[in-house]
Structure formats: structure tokens, C-alpha cells
């Protein structure tokens, strides 16, 4: 089975202490490795203003993680743990490899379309040049 890559972003309550966030991150890393996945990257973005109010809160502590796994059970377990955590107010998981595949497919489609247009333009130019030379011979 191929390996998949996920982006996981979660927001903790703004009053959550740094050691509690570190403990949550360690718990998620342990859960991921236990299920056969790997957390490749963890960035703590810090306390930021949210785009909209969540649970009457206007700010939250943002954490970003990159997760690799060969099956979706890892992400389900991480989401389950985030859902039951009192500190977490919101989370989002995005499967990146699907998005990257879609972008590659669109890129190939564009390249084929450009190649087709250039072939049409070349054949039109050749037909136009051929038509002038036959008219000149008459």
C-alpha cells in the first residue's frame, strides 16, 4: 500500500499552557507511531487571532503537523484523540497526496493541450505555406 501524507492543524484554547501543548503533541506522536505512522514535522505557530469565533473564543494556540501513513487508521486515531482533548477547540486534517495527484493530473492535461495547439498551429502554417506555393505555380 502506498504511503499517504496528511496536514493536521489544530487549535488549542488560548489559556492552554506550553507544557500541556507539548504533552498533547507527544501523545499524538506516540499514537501515530503506535499505529504505524510517522509525524514528520511539528510547528507550534503560537497564539493567534482566529478568523471567526469558536466556543466564544477569538484567539487560539495553533499547531501544525505533517503526518505520513500507509493507511487511514493513523489519522482516525489522531482525530479521535483531538476530539476528546479538552484543550483542543478545532482541528482540520487534509490528505495532501490526493491534492498533489490532482495538481499533477491538471499539469499533464495543460501540457497536452499546449502540445495539441502547437501542432495545430504548425500544421496550419504548413498548409498556408503550401497553399501559397501552389498558387504561385499556377
N, C-alpha and C positions, 0 to 999 in steps of 0.2 A: 504494500500500500504506500502511496506517495505521501511525503511529508507536507503538512499544511502550515501556513503562517497566519497568525491572528494578531490584531492590535486590540489591546484591552485597556480601556481608560475608565478609571473610577474616581468618584469624588467623595471625600470624607467630610464629615461635619467640620466647620472651621475651628471649633474648640478642641478638636482631637489633638492630643499631644504627639510629638515626634516619635517617642518610643513606642506608642501604640500603633502608629502607622508602620513603623519598622517591623513590629511584631506581626501585623497583618500581612505585610509583604513576605516575610519569612514563612508564614503559614501557607500563603499561596504558592510560593516556590516549592515548599515541601510537598504540597498536594499535587502540583504539576509533575514533579519527578516521580512521585509515588505511582501515578497513573501512566507513566511512560513518556511524558512530555518534557519540555525544557523551556525555562524562561530565559530568553537570550539577553534581554535588556530591560532595565527598570530605571525610569526617570521620575524623580519627585519634582513636579513643577511648582509646588508650593501653593500658598493661599492666593486665590484669585476670585474676582467677581464673576458670578455666573450670568449667562445670557438671560435667564428667567428665574423666577422664584421657585425653589423646590423645598417643600416642607417648611415653608415660611422662612427659608434661609436665602440670603442674597449672595453669600460667599461660600466657598468650599476649598478644600485642600485636594489638588489634582495629582493623580499618579498615573503614569503611562507605562505599559508593559508590552513587550513583544514576546509572543508565545509560539513555540514550534511543537507540532504534534503530528503523529501519523493517523490519529483518529479523534473524533469529536468528543469522546468521553472526558478528556482533559478539560476542555473548555466548559463542558456542562458542570464538572465538579468545581471549577473556579467560580463560575456564575452562582452555583448553589451556595458556596461559602461567602461570596459577596452579598448575596441576598439575605443571609441570616446574620450578617455582621451589623451591630448597632451603629458603628462609626460610618458606614457607607450609606450615602443618601441616593446615589445614582451610579450606574455603570453602563458601559457600552462595549460590545465585542464585535469586531469586524474581521471577516475572513479575507485576508489580503491576497492570497494566491488566486482566488477566483477573480478578483479585480484585476490583478496583473495579467491573467489569461485573457480577460475581456479586452484589456488595452492592447495586448499583442495581436489579438484577432482583428481589432479595428485598424491597427497599424498595417497588417498584411493586406487587408481589404483596400486601404488607401493606396498602398504601393501598387496593387494590381490595377486599380482604377487609373492611376497616373501612367502606368506602363501601357494600358489599353489606349488611353488618349494620345500618348506619344506615337503609338503605332498607327492610329487613325490619321494623325496629322502627317506622318511620314508618307503614308500611302496616298493621302490627298495631295501632297506636294508632288509625289512621283506621277500621279495621274494628271495633275495640272501641267507639269513639265512635259509629259508625254503628249498631251493634247496639243500643246503649242508647237512642238516639233513636227507633229503630223500635219498640222495646219500649214506650217511653213513649207513643207514638202509639196503640198498640193498646188 
